[in-house]
Amino acid sequence: MSAFTLVVRDEAQEEIEAIADWYDAQRPGLGQRFSDELENALKQLRTNPHHQVRKGVYRYGYITGFPHYRIVYTVDGETITVYQVRHTSRRPHLKYGP
């Protein structure tokens, strides 16, 4: 099985950078650990993206070591589009679900 193409929307990339910066401010190096674990989660999604659909067409993936973060994405053909990476305590977006 070939890997899916991954597209990370600009808004999601900005969220990812803000999360990594916040973690680095808490403890140097922790932001890099978050980024590494996110990269691992995205690699897994590229090979097996068919997790449970949670809201409409949106699916959720999770980040090992950072269980309170969720990757919100869709699968369209051979393309995975990441719309959001967010902490689960954050107020849910009406479009993407809880």
PyMOL commands that set and color helices and strands:
alter all, ss='L'
color gray80, all
select helices_A, chain A and resi 10-26+30-47
alter helices_A, ss='H'
color red, helices_A
select strands_A, chain A and resi 5-8+53-55+58-63+66-76+79-87
alter strands_A, ss='S'
color yellow, strands_A
deselect
rebuild
show_as cartoon
